[in-house]
């Protein structure tokens, strides 16, 4: 059996609440909003993978997480994504810092060594999806709001995504503390 897997950073509940409060400002849009408990930053999307390979992924993520110090992730703006000509999502975005780039690079290298394939189509982009346009439409309203949200990243998680009619449902398969935690 295959499972839909990704590696993520989950903001603390307090930060999820802040982001959820921003969603309320845009409730008039025809958007399916991400539930507060599902707000996350996808570090690496693996996709559909055989269950027996999940143990390899867990071992790899554990090894890499023990080499990376905790760091701060900053979100600076709410905007449209993935591009402004055909926007389908509302994102909270920031810039990747050195620690995040190192973490991403090491995960990709180690998973490649283990012959675990993952989505390589998109470069590392700090964004949390706040909402998605309904019915495959593009968002027509311009959105650009400055925010200043920062939180400490102390662990990364292997997540499973189950696709449902009302949207994806996420569950944590395992959490891995960063070095020294």
Residue frames relative to the residue before (quaternion, step in Angstrom):
aa qw qx qy qz dx dy dz
X 1.0000 0.0000 0.0000 0.0000 0.00 0.00 0.00
X 0.2843 -0.7568 0.5642 0.1679 3.57 -0.96 0.85
X 0.1584 -0.7640 0.6201 0.0818 3.53 -1.23 0.67
X 0.4216 -0.6960 0.5303 0.2381 3.58 -1.17 0.70
X 0.0230 -0.8539 0.5111 -0.0954 3.55 -0.26 1.37
X 0.0745 0.7661 -0.6383 0.0112 3.55 -1.23 0.59
X 0.3779 -0.6846 0.5739 0.2432 3.55 -1.31 0.37
X 0.0087 -0.8483 0.5237 -0.0776 3.57 -0.69 1.10
X 0.2995 -0.6519 0.6571 0.2314 3.44 -1.49 0.21
X 0.1749 -0.7796 0.5964 0.0767 3.55 -0.79 1.06
X 0.3848 -0.7125 0.5270 0.2579 3.62 -0.68 0.98
X 0.5927 -0.5460 0.4342 0.4026 3.59 -1.16 0.49
X 0.6823 -0.5140 0.3368 0.3961 3.58 -1.18 0.57
X 0.6200 0.5553 -0.3327 0.4432 3.60 1.02 -0.81
X 0.6727 0.4741 -0.2836 0.4921 3.60 1.01 -0.84
X 0.6076 0.5399 -0.3480 0.4672 3.59 1.03 -0.75
X 0.6368 0.5260 -0.3149 0.4676 3.58 1.02 -0.82
X 0.6362 0.5236 -0.3254 0.4640 3.60 0.94 -0.88
X 0.6751 0.4884 -0.2916 0.4698 3.58 0.90 -0.94
X 0.6234 0.5350 -0.3230 0.4698 3.56 1.06 -0.77
X 0.6212 0.5349 -0.3332 0.4658 3.60 1.07 -0.72
X 0.6329 0.5119 -0.3324 0.4763 3.61 1.05 -0.71
X 0.5870 0.5771 -0.3737 0.4274 3.59 1.04 -0.72
X 0.6321 0.5688 -0.3297 0.4101 3.58 0.97 -0.86
X 0.6160 0.5665 -0.3443 0.4255 3.59 1.13 -0.59
X 0.7571 0.3456 -0.1785 0.5248 3.56 1.22 -0.50
X 0.2559 0.8201 -0.4803 0.1768 3.59 1.23 0.42
X 0.5957 0.5939 -0.3612 0.4025 3.60 1.17 -0.49
X 0.5904 0.5889 -0.3685 0.4109 3.62 1.20 -0.34
X 0.4840 -0.6498 0.5080 0.2921 3.57 -1.20 0.62
X 0.3166 0.7563 -0.4769 0.3168 3.52 0.52 1.33
X 0.3213 -0.6770 0.6176 0.2388 3.54 -1.19 0.62
X 0.2770 -0.8115 0.5003 0.1200 3.55 -0.36 1.31
X 0.4753 -0.6399 0.5254 0.2976 3.55 -1.12 0.75
X 0.4622 -0.6683 0.5030 0.2945 3.57 -0.86 0.95
X 0.6359 -0.5643 0.3734 0.3712 3.55 -1.08 0.80
X 0.6950 0.4860 -0.2825 0.4484 3.61 0.86 -0.92
X 0.6911 0.4705 -0.2754 0.4744 3.61 1.23 -0.34
X 0.4462 0.6875 -0.4697 0.3280 3.62 1.22 0.00
X 0.1840 0.7763 -0.5742 0.1837 3.56 -0.74 1.10
X 0.3454 -0.6692 0.6077 0.2522 3.51 -1.39 0.21
X 0.2876 -0.7581 0.5609 0.1675 3.59 -0.64 1.11
X 0.2761 -0.7689 0.5634 0.1227 3.51 -0.61 1.21
X 0.7836 -0.1075 0.1122 0.6015 3.56 0.99 -0.89
X 0.2192 -0.7724 0.5843 0.1183 3.57 -0.75 1.05
X 0.2214 -0.7886 0.5640 0.1050 3.56 -0.64 1.13
X 0.3339 -0.7592 0.4968 0.2557 3.58 0.91 -0.85
X 0.7713 -0.3234 0.2557 0.4849 3.52 -1.27 -0.47
X 0.0948 0.8037 -0.5744 0.1230 3.55 -0.70 1.12
X 0.5759 -0.5906 0.4416 0.3529 3.54 -1.14 0.67
X 0.5991 -0.6148 0.3919 0.3308 3.53 -1.02 0.90
X 0.6569 0.5345 -0.3258 0.4203 3.61 0.95 -0.79
X 0.6398 0.5190 -0.3336 0.4583 3.62 1.19 -0.39
X 0.5011 0.6680 -0.4264 0.3477 3.60 1.20 -0.29
X 0.6201 0.5400 -0.3452 0.4525 3.62 1.04 -0.68
X 0.6184 0.5207 -0.3363 0.4831 3.59 1.08 -0.71
X 0.6420 0.5150 -0.3182 0.4705 3.59 0.97 -0.85
X 0.6461 0.5206 -0.3223 0.4557 3.60 0.90 -0.88
X 0.6658 0.5010 -0.3048 0.4613 3.58 0.87 -0.94
X 0.6642 0.5128 -0.2939 0.4578 3.58 0.97 -0.90
X 0.6699 0.4887 -0.3024 0.4701 3.60 0.87 -0.92
X 0.6244 0.5345 -0.3373 0.4590 3.59 0.99 -0.77
X 0.6621 0.5147 -0.3031 0.4527 3.58 0.89 -0.94
X 0.6929 0.4694 -0.2789 0.4710 3.58 0.86 -0.97
X 0.6549 0.5329 -0.3297 0.4224 3.61 0.88 -0.87
X 0.6544 0.5262 -0.3139 0.4431 3.59 1.10 -0.63
X 0.6575 0.4938 -0.3050 0.4805 3.59 1.31 -0.10
X 0.6975 0.4663 -0.2495 0.4835 3.58 1.25 -0.36
X 0.3808 -0.7154 0.5426 0.2208 3.56 -0.90 0.97
X 0.5970 -0.5251 0.4421 0.4153 3.59 -1.18 0.42
X 0.0454 -0.7937 0.6066 -0.0081 3.57 -1.14 0.65
X 0.4759 -0.6547 0.5108 0.2898 3.54 -1.33 0.23
X 0.1813 -0.7490 0.6306 0.0921 3.53 -1.02 0.93
X 0.1406 -0.8099 0.5681 0.0405 3.57 -0.79 1.06
X 0.1637 -0.7468 0.6387 0.0869 3.53 -1.08 0.86
X 0.1599 -0.8534 0.4957 0.0214 3.57 -0.65 1.14
X 0.8260 0.1024 -0.0115 0.5541 3.60 1.13 -0.45
X 0.2464 -0.6863 0.6523 0.2070 3.51 -1.29 0.48
X 0.1187 0.7932 -0.5759 0.1582 3.53 -0.72 1.14
X 0.5903 -0.5599 0.4428 0.3768 3.53 -1.34 -0.12
X 0.0227 -0.7974 0.6029 0.0094 3.56 -1.19 0.50
X 0.5903 -0.0462 -0.7841 -0.1859 1.62 -2.40 0.36
X 0.7775 0.1041 -0.1206 0.6084 3.59 1.21 -0.25
X 0.5794 -0.6390 0.3944 0.3169 3.55 -1.16 0.57
X 0.6170 0.5410 -0.3679 0.4374 3.63 1.16 -0.29
X 0.7905 0.1105 -0.0596 0.5995 3.60 1.12 -0.61
X 0.0578 0.8499 -0.5221 0.0408 3.61 0.68 1.03
X 0.0791 -0.8045 0.5886 0.0082 3.54 -0.91 1.00
X 0.7726 0.2987 -0.1435 0.5415 3.56 1.27 -0.28
X 0.2965 -0.6791 0.6316 0.2281 3.50 -1.36 0.34
X 0.0903 -0.8240 0.5590 -0.0201 3.54 -0.69 1.17
X 0.2542 -0.6397 0.6867 0.2338 3.49 -1.41 0.37
X 0.0570 -0.8489 0.5248 -0.0277 3.59 -0.53 1.17
X 0.0473 -0.7617 0.6456 0.0281 3.50 -1.35 0.45
X 0.5097 -0.6104 0.4930 0.3528 3.55 -1.28 -0.27
X 0.4753 -0.6607 0.4827 0.3233 3.60 -0.98 0.73
X 0.2619 -0.7460 0.5871 0.1736 3.56 -1.04 0.76
X 0.7572 -0.4134 0.2666 0.4298 3.56 -1.33 0.20
X 0.6711 0.5029 -0.3038 0.4521 3.61 0.90 -0.90
X 0.6540 0.5077 -0.3103 0.4671 3.58 0.96 -0.85
X 0.6405 0.5166 -0.3181 0.4710 3.58 0.95 -0.86
X 0.6538 0.5126 -0.3038 0.4663 3.59 0.95 -0.88
X 0.6419 0.5252 -0.3110 0.4642 3.57 0.96 -0.90
X 0.6696 0.5014 -0.2902 0.4648 3.58 0.86 -0.98
X 0.6660 0.5112 -0.2984 0.4540 3.57 0.87 -0.97
X 0.6892 0.4792 -0.2921 0.4584 3.60 0.85 -0.92
X 0.6190 0.5270 -0.3478 0.4670 3.61 1.02 -0.71
X 0.6675 0.5018 -0.3026 0.4595 3.58 0.89 -0.92
X 0.6604 0.5112 -0.3101 0.4543 3.59 0.92 -0.89
X 0.7026 0.4693 -0.2754 0.4586 3.58 0.82 -1.01
X 0.6581 0.4933 -0.3219 0.4691 3.61 0.94 -0.80
X 0.6202 0.5301 -0.3396 0.4681 3.61 1.06 -0.71
X 0.6339 0.5280 -0.3220 0.4645 3.59 1.00 -0.84
X 0.7069 0.4384 -0.2448 0.4981 3.57 1.10 -0.75
X 0.4428 -0.7225 0.4225 0.3214 3.59 1.36 0.11
X 0.3969 0.6582 -0.5127 0.3826 3.54 1.07 0.89
X 0.2504 -0.7825 0.5497 0.1515 3.59 -0.59 1.07
X 0.0381 -0.7779 0.6267 -0.0233 3.54 -1.23 0.65
X 0.6434 -0.5311 0.3900 0.3897 3.54 -1.28 0.36
X 0.0541 -0.8159 0.5756 -0.0084 3.57 -0.62 1.17
X 0.4139 0.7493 -0.4379 0.2748 3.58 1.30 0.17
X 0.7862 0.3148 -0.1442 0.5119 3.56 1.07 -0.73
X 0.4258 -0.6787 0.5251 0.2869 3.59 -0.94 0.82
X 0.6523 -0.4996 0.3921 0.4136 3.55 -1.28 0.38
X 0.0734 0.7762 -0.6166 0.1096 3.54 -0.74 1.13
X 0.3292 -0.7371 0.5526 0.2071 3.58 -0.72 1.03
X 0.3426 0.7156 -0.5528 0.2549 3.56 -0.45 1.24
X 0.1592 -0.7284 0.6582 0.1047 3.50 -1.19 0.70
X 0.3642 -0.7397 0.5242 0.2131 3.57 -0.77 1.01
X 0.2274 -0.7846 0.5680 0.0998 3.55 -0.65 1.18
X 0.7998 -0.1159 0.0969 0.5809 3.57 1.11 -0.67
X 0.2501 -0.7477 0.5995 0.1379 3.53 -1.34 0.45
X 0.5400 -0.6076 0.4727 0.3405 3.55 -1.09 0.76
X 0.4310 -0.6940 0.5165 0.2566 3.55 -1.07 0.76
X 0.8657 0.1680 -0.1155 0.4572 3.53 -1.32 0.50
X 0.6198 -0.6070 0.3315 0.3708 3.58 0.95 0.93
X 0.4100 0.6942 -0.4883 0.3339 3.58 1.09 0.64
X 0.4496 -0.6359 0.5412 0.3171 3.52 -1.33 0.23
X 0.4658 -0.6460 0.5215 0.3060 3.54 -1.18 0.56
X 0.2817 -0.8005 0.5128 0.1299 3.56 -0.78 1.02
X 0.6487 0.5198 -0.3183 0.4556 3.57 1.13 -0.58
X 0.4079 -0.6914 0.5378 0.2576 3.58 -0.99 0.82
X 0.0369 -0.7865 0.6165 0.0004 3.56 -0.95 0.90
X 0.2181 0.7331 -0.6202 0.1741 3.52 -0.85 1.02
X 0.1718 0.7849 -0.5731 0.1609 3.54 -0.29 1.26
X 0.3957 -0.7103 0.5355 0.2283 3.52 -0.85 1.02
X 0.0057 0.7643 -0.6448 0.0115 3.54 -1.09 0.84
X 0.1615 -0.7660 0.6094 0.1260 3.56 -1.22 0.24
X 0.2031 0.7695 -0.5644 0.2192 3.53 0.13 1.36
X 0.0449 0.7832 -0.6175 0.0569 3.56 -0.84 0.99
X 0.0504 0.7883 -0.6124 0.0305 3.54 -1.09 0.72
X 0.5076 -0.6510 0.4884 0.2827 3.49 -1.23 0.62
X 0.2393 -0.7448 0.6085 0.1336 3.55 -0.93 0.97
X 0.0274 -0.8277 0.5583 -0.0492 3.54 -0.52 1.24
X 0.7931 0.1003 -0.0706 0.5967 3.57 1.29 -0.14
X 0.2184 -0.7265 0.6280 0.1736 3.52 -1.33 0.32
X 0.2470 -0.7940 0.5476 0.0933 3.54 -1.15 0.62
X 0.3068 -0.6675 0.6362 0.2357 3.49 -1.25 0.57
X 0.1205 -0.8187 0.5613 -0.0108 3.53 -0.70 1.20
X 0.2279 -0.7196 0.6315 0.1772 3.49 -1.32 0.44
X 0.2015 -0.7691 0.5998 0.0899 3.53 -1.03 0.89
X 0.0787 -0.7687 0.6336 0.0378 3.55 -0.82 1.01
X 0.3043 -0.7770 0.5295 0.1527 3.54 -0.60 1.19
X 0.0070 -0.7902 0.6109 -0.0487 3.53 -0.86 1.08
X 0.7001 -0.4774 0.3280 0.4175 3.55 -1.25 0.39
X 0.7425 0.4014 -0.2210 0.4886 3.60 0.95 -0.85
X 0.7295 -0.3643 0.2170 0.5367 3.59 1.29 0.17
X 0.6596 -0.5134 0.3747 0.4013 3.55 -1.30 0.17
X 0.1833 -0.7350 0.6419 0.1188 3.51 -1.23 0.63
X 0.1831 -0.8183 0.5413 0.0621 3.57 -0.73 1.08
X 0.0152 -0.7726 0.6341 0.0264 3.53 -1.16 0.67
X 0.4541 -0.6777 0.5153 0.2627 3.54 -1.15 0.74
X 0.2716 -0.7509 0.5798 0.1621 3.56 -0.83 1.00
X 0.7720 -0.1912 0.1282 0.5925 3.55 1.04 -0.82
X 0.2803 -0.7400 0.5921 0.1523 3.55 -1.22 0.69
X 0.1224 -0.7896 0.5998 0.0432 3.54 -1.10 0.78
X 0.3271 -0.7545 0.5318 0.2022 3.59 -0.52 1.13
X 0.4724 -0.6405 0.5207 0.3090 3.54 -1.16 0.63
X 0.7719 -0.3965 0.2549 0.4267 3.53 -1.34 0.41
X 0.8447 0.1993 -0.1519 0.4729 3.55 -0.97 0.89
X 0.5865 0.5895 -0.3776 0.4073 3.61 1.20 0.09
